[in-house]
Amino acid sequence: MQPFRKTFATLAALALGAGLAAQDIKIAHVYDKTGPLEAYAKQTQTGLLLGLEYATKGSMTVNGRKLVVIEKDSQGKPDVGKAQLAAAFADDKADLAIGATSSGVALAMLPVAEEAKKLLLVEPAVADSITGDKWNRYIFRTGRNSSQDAISNAVALDKKGTFIATLAQDYAFGKDFVKAFKGAIKNAQLVHEEYLPMATTDFTAGAQRLFDALKDKKGRKVIFINWAGAGNPFKIADLNPQRFGIEIATGGNILPALAAYKAFPGMEGAAYYYYEIPKNAVNKWLVTEHQKRFSAPPDFFTAGGMAAGIAVVEALKKTQGDTGTEKLIAAMEGMAFETPKGKMVFRKEDHQALQAMYHFKIKVDPKVTWAIPELVREIKIEEMDIPIRNKR
């Protein structure tokens, strides 16, 4: 009887293991299905599903376990996003989560992940504090942070004989950007910082202060604009800064916003993504499939969503489909993975994905409805000293 009992116990254990292996892997996506950032959020969702499809070669399974995406609407509200993530972990039994669109929502979600001891992969919220002073060990981020935006733009413009004045919004988003931008300048000179209220619609007074700070300088003179949301700071171009030899610069943007850049041929800056820039197999697949399915090229939130989907699958491959949080953390710390932007690497210290950015110059083609950020050069991971700001 003893051998029979031993054999029976072994078969029972194997059956239990097979049952566990067959369980779905539940991924909660908490994003702004509705609200002011709805357009960005939908791109992320599309990209996420494409990323999961690409990384699993269309099977939507890892190690025999089916990937199931549970969609949760944060409505762009921090309290709602926090509640939705808590419900995803407690009620839906999600194994891990992805989100959110807005930084405010993402920051509200961070402690939920820590309390549940479940992974939250942040995409595309950009606030430095997410992987900075508000970070915890359950947080990873494929999205770029504010410092990566700022430092890449500084690198793109940082040449001797260049004088730069910045225009940004008078709150953390603007000030953090300028702080990082200023810290990355090695050769150019930052001569003035102009901060205006978020609701500004008349930029005349601010523009005059910017002009005064630059007009008598001998060399290249640049106003760098970092702005989000309402108001149009690019209207300062109507005040003719060219009469002082002053040019406008800014970072990359989504395709609809690039339409406004057509007024600035030759304008330089650094971009997170533009579908024609990266030359790799992942991006080729993304562009081809997106054009085929949606009759339009992918935008940069689509690329970000795809990076998140690929990161999840690659981590699960490393754990052989095991969704244990500690095993996933061990797999993801220092993990390199291929995305539409090329290689990303999760930095061990703060789980921020280090990634290339793109120095561009605006080209205007009358046949294209938006301005084209034409590649000047890729700014490699090694060229950007991204600060580690957490308290680990």
Secondary structure, DSSP 4 states (H G I P E B T S, - for coil): -HHHHHHHHHHHHHHHHHHHHHS-EEEEEEE-SSSTTHHHHHHHHHHHHHHHHHHTTT--EETTEEEEEEEEE-TT-HHHHHHHHHHHHHTS--SEEE--SSHHHHHHHHHHHHHHT-EEEE-S---GGGGTTT--TTEEE-S--HHHHHHHHHHHH--TTEEEEEEEESSHHHHHHHHHHHHH-SSSEEEEEEEE-TT----HHHHHHHHHHHTT-SSEEEEEEE--SSS-GGGGGGG-GGGGTEEEEE----HHHHGGGGGSTT-EEEES--TTS--SHHHHHHHHHHHHHHSS---HHHHHHHHHHHHHHHHHHHTTT---HHHHHHHHTT-EEEETTEEEEE-TTT-BEE--EEEEEEE--TTSSS-EEEEEEEE-GGG------S--
